[in-house]
Amino acid sequence: MKKLCHYISDYMGMLVLATAMIALAFPNAFLLLRPTLINYLLGVVMFGMGLTLNLHDFRIVFSRPKDVIIGCLAQFTIMPLLAWALAWVFRLDEALALGVVLVGCCPGGTASNVITYLAKGDLALSVGMTGVSTLLAPLLTPLLTWALAGKSIHVDVASMILSILWVVILPIIVGLLVKWLWPKFTEEATDYLPAFSTIAIALIVAIVISANADKLLAGGLIIVMVVVLHNICGLGLGYLIGHLLGLASQKKRAISIEVGMQNSGLASSLAATHFAAYPLATIPGAIFSVWHNLSGAAVAYLYSRRTRPSISTR
């Protein structure tokens, strides 16, 4: 069983991609999966994140606050503004534009720490950025969505704040409590958590893709292009920010990956919960979930193949 779970987590990108293709080709196979399940599945992912976090992981916030501040500022400026710009350049309709903006305004993705490790980046910075951006998300994600999409679509900021607290923060807190109360159980479960998170993310993608299969087949190329550009530009600009600030190579890699990889499951969850009148708004998050796992693996390979990272502590 443990070997199977490792196999699932190691090939996360391929599994999510395969699920998306099956949902697109055979949408009726997922009819029993309702959009309301998205919140619960995301809760499973965030609960797993809570089980793997340690309060010591946040020491970097106090020991290296400058690095975390730089990373989080990049996270919550580059991706939201990129989302808005791409939606404007490609003249996306309201629903798809909203979905892209939601992806851009979400915190860092849960898989970014693994990708940073594989890329030989600064893992401590990556974990710290993921944790801090996730804690900031209940406030910043709704406010940024309102600022960038609120002129054309009603954004209920208060309701979104409560929703993020419920499906993101609460499961993380429960995970931390379980880890504190039952450390031995948590240690034994660690080998299985990535596989369960992978399956949950794949199911979220399947729900969204199957519900919108006809629309995707009719004209989904443009939104795929936008999502790919959003992710690649985020990865590139994140690295560029680190380079312009003269940061060490490990830090540049961590910031690049944290900025480029989003918690796109949260974007789909928010779209399904708060913007039901715009069903297409769930699509960008689902496509991003597929793509950023593939691009993340590719970036990790490219970064790890480069020359030995600088030992500068700047």
Secondary structure, DSSP 8 states (H G I E B T S, - for coil): -HHHHHHHHHTHHHHHHHHHHHHHH-GGGGTTS-TTHHHHHHHHHHHHHHHH--GGGGHHHHHSHHHHHHHHHHHHHHHHHHHHHHHHHTT--HHHHHHHHHHHHS-B-TTHHHHHHHTT--HHHHHHHHHHHHHHHHHHHHHHHHHHHTTTS---HHHHHHHHIIIIIHHHHHHHHHHHH-HHHHHHHTTTHHHHHHHHHHHHHHHHHHHTHHHHHHH-HHHHHHHHHHHHHHHHHHHHHHHHTT--HHHHHHHHHHHH-B-HHHHHHHHHHH-TT-GGGGHHHHHHHHHHHHHHHHHHHHHHHSS-------
